[in-house]
């Protein structure tokens, strides 16, 4: 209760206390701010408008600036309605006209506290609703990713020669990316992109996937479509994971611009796709395929070196060689 009139202050305080609330008193806005700074925010403040040192309008601005959730009710004379309305614009919840009536004070206090409680409850529910929405979004996103990973396993079941290919590419890509300075969420996206890079092959005919000889030009064009198709499959629910989508679309681009689907070259190819291009090729070379037997790890590494600057980004090739300096530790399955 803030009022320079001690009699008025005491009268209102008695009403408040008989209403079941504890109270504090201040004879000016300056004293009230000092009490609030010492005691902390209170639920409700009743303040006179005209006081020495600091008038009610100034006090209201200062108090709500420091304690925006505090309910403030202004005391005003009958002739000061305009000023009371100005207080409402600043943020007061209500005003009480003098001379005060006990039942009116109680009613205004109850109303102000109810308004404050509603504001706090709405804020609480909004905060927790946003948290729940984020959690549900995370769970839904993970559920969708899990579903796509199931498709990857189904894809590899179509082609016995590529069993485990996606998992190995993902592992190779992560260790290579670490050599290039990737950490945190960017590294996680490379891991996921490596795992999902061939998802578009779910639309490739099995007779082509398992063909023992060289592909015809038409068959090769059919296979090439898996990069763009994979991006289209993942885009609806991985729209925020742009690195994953770039890997899926661009992991068959060549450093010299002769790759697909967009014939990008050099630095125009997304860096993460350049990483997966190298490790994807290495795993393909070192594992058994329908159209050829596997190459040895040493021969495959030499092929990467030979094609650095044409097919592959030389910096990525060097990073891969550093990451897997011990050939015996390679997770190769033939």
N, C-alpha and C positions, 0 to 999 in steps of 0.2 A: 504494500500500500504506500503510494508516493503522494504526499500532499504537505504543503508548508503549514496548513491549518491543523494544529495538533488535535483539536476537538473533532474535526471532521475525520481525520486519520484514525483516531481512536474509535469513533462510532462505526466506521466501515469495518475496521479490524474486528470489532466484537461480533458484527454480523457474520463475517467470514469464519470466525472461530466457532460460533454456535452452529455453523453449517458443516462442521467437521473437518475444517482445513486449518493447518498450521499457518502462521503468518509472520512476515517481517515488515518493519516500518522504516520509511526514509522521509526526511523533511524536504528533500530537494532531488532534482534529477541527478546532480553530481553525486550526492550521497547514495542514491539508489544504484548508480552504475558501480560505485565502489563496493557496495554490498554484493551485487551480482558477480563482480570479478572475484570476490572472496568466497562466496557461497556456491557459485555456479548457477547455471540456468534454473529458473523456477518455472512451474507450469503456467502461472497466471500472474499478471501485474495489473493493478488498477492505479491509474495516475491522473492527477489533476492536470489541467491544461495550463493555467496561469500560476507560475511559481517563480521565485527569485533565482538568480544564478543561471538556471537553465529551464526554459519553458517546456511545457509538455510535448510540443511538436518536435523540438530538438532532442529531447530525451527519447521520444518514440523512435526517431531515426537512428539514434546511437544504439539504443537497446536492441532493436530488431537487426541492426547491422551486425551486432555481436552474437545475438541469440535469436536467430530467425524463427525458431520453433516455439518461442514463448508467446502465449496468448496475452494480448494487451487490450484492456478496456479503459476508455477515457472518462474522467469525470468532467462535466461541463455545466455551466449555468444555462438557463433557458434561452438567454440572448446569444449564446455562443454555438448555436447549431451549425452554422457555416464552418466554423473552425473544427467542430467535431466531425463533420463530413470530410474535411481535409485530412483529418487523422485516419479515417477509414480508407482513404485513397493511399495513404502511406503504408498501411498495413495493420492498423488497429482492427480488432474483430467486432467491437461494439462500443457504445458509449452509454453512460448513465447520467441523467439530468439531475441537478441539484434543485431543491433539497431531496436527499435520497429517501426512498421508501424501502423498508426492509425486504418485502417480498420481491420487489423489482430487482434489488441487488442480487438476491439469491437466484432469481430466474436468469439474469444476465450472466452471472458467474457460471451457472450450469451450462448455458448455451455456449459460452466462450470455450469452456473446457471440452464440451462435446465436439465443437468445431476443430479444436486442436487435436483431439484424439482421432478424429476422422482423417485429418491431414497426415498424422503419423502412421495410422494404419494403412492408408493408401500408399504412402511411400514404402512402408515395409513390404506390402504385397507386391508392389511394382518391382522393388529390388529383388525379391525372392522369385517373382514370376520371370524376370529377365534371366536370373540364374538358372531356373528350371528349364527355360526355353533353350539356353545355351547348352545345358546338360543333355536335353533331349536331342538337340541338333547334333551334338557330338556323338551320342549313341546311335542316332539314325545314320549319320555319316559313316560310322564304323560298321554298322550293320550292312550298309550298301557296299562298302569296301570289302567286307567279308564275303558278300554275295559275288562280287566281281572276282575275288580270289578263288572262289569255288569254280567260277567259269574258267579261270586260268588252269586249274587242275583238270577240269573237263577237257579243255583244249589239249593239254599235254597227254591226256588219255587217248585222244584221237590220233596222236602221233607218238608212237613208242620211242622214236629216235630223239625226241626233245624232252623226255621225262627229266624233271629237275632243272631244266634250262633256265626258267625264270628265276628260281631261287638262287642259282649260281650267279646269274647276271646281276641280280640285286646285291649279292655279297661282293662281287668284284667291283661294282659301281661305287658302293659305299667306301670301301678301302681306298679306291683310287681318288674319290672326291675328297677324302680326308687329307690326302697328299696335296691337294689343290686348295686347302684352306676352308672347306665347307664344314659347318657345324650346325647343331640345333635343328630347327625346323627345315632349313634348306637341305640338310643331310637326310632328314626323314623323308622329304619329298623325292629325293633321288633314290632312296631305298624302295619306296612305293612305286616310283616310275619304272625302276628296273624290274620289279616284280610283275608289273602290268604292261610292259612295253609291247608284248605281242598279242594283247587281248583281241585285236582286230582279226587275228587269224581264225577266230571262232566262225568267221564268215568265209573262210577259204575251203574249197572243196577237198575232201580227204584224199581223193585219187591224185590230186596235185601235191598235197603235203607229203604223201608217201611214195611219190613217183621215184623209181630207182635211177632214172637217167636225167639228162639235161632237160630243162623246161623249154617248151616252144615259146616264141615271142608272145603269143596270146596268153599262154599259161603264166608267163612271167608278169604280164600286165595284170592278170587276175591276182597274183600274189602281192604285187606292189600296192594294191588297194587296201591292204590290211592296216597300213599306217594311219591313213585318214579315217578309215572306219573305226579304228580303236579310239581315236580322239572323239568321234561322234558318240560312241557308246558311253564314254566316261564323262563327257562334258556336262550332262544334266545334273550330276551329283558330285562332281569334283571341280566345279566351276571356279572355286577359290584356290584350288591347288594347281596353279598355272604351270608350275615346273613339271608336274606329272604329265599334264596334257602336252606340253612341248616335247617331253621325252617320247611319248607314245607316237606323236606325229612325225618327229624329225630324226629318229634314231637311225634311219637309213639314208640321211643326207651325207654327201661326201665333201671332204674339205676342198676339193677342186671344182665343186658345183655340178658334178655328174650323178648325184644321187636322186632320191625321190622322197616325198611327193612334190616338193617345191623347187628342186634344183638350186637350193641355197649353197653358198660357198663361204669358207673362212669364218670370220666372226659373225656373219649373218646367221649362221647355224647356232641355235641356243647352246650355251656352254654345257648345260646338263645333258643335252642330247648328244653332244660330241663325246662326252664321257661314256655314255651307254653304247654309242656306236663302236667304240674300241673294245669294250668288254664283251659286247654281244658277238662281235666277230671272233674274238679269241675263243669264247666258249663254243661257237659253232665249229671252229677249226679243230678243237681238241676233243670233240665228241663224235661218236659214230652217227652218220646220217645215211638216209636211204640211198643217196646218190654217190657216196664215197666213204671210205674208211677214215678214221681220225688221223690228224697229224700229231706228231710228238709236240710236247710243250715247247721244246727248244726251237723246233722248226716254226711253230706258230708265233713265238716271240720274234723270230727273225722276220717273219712275214709282216708283223706289225711295224717293225723298224723300216722295212723296205717300202711300206706303203705310207709311212708318215710324211705328211706334206701333200699327198695326193688324195688318198682315201681318208686318212685320219689326221686329226690335229696332233702335230708333233709334241706339243706340251702335254697332252693327255697321255700319249704313248709313253713318254718319259715318266709320268706320274704312276702309270700302271706298272712299269718296270720297277720303280722304287717300292711300290706297295707289295709286289710279289717277287721280291728278289730271290726268295727261296722257292725254286720250282717244285720241290718235293712237298711243299705245303699247299699247293693249289688244290681246290676241291673239284678235281676232274673226275667225271664218270664216263666211261666208255661203254 
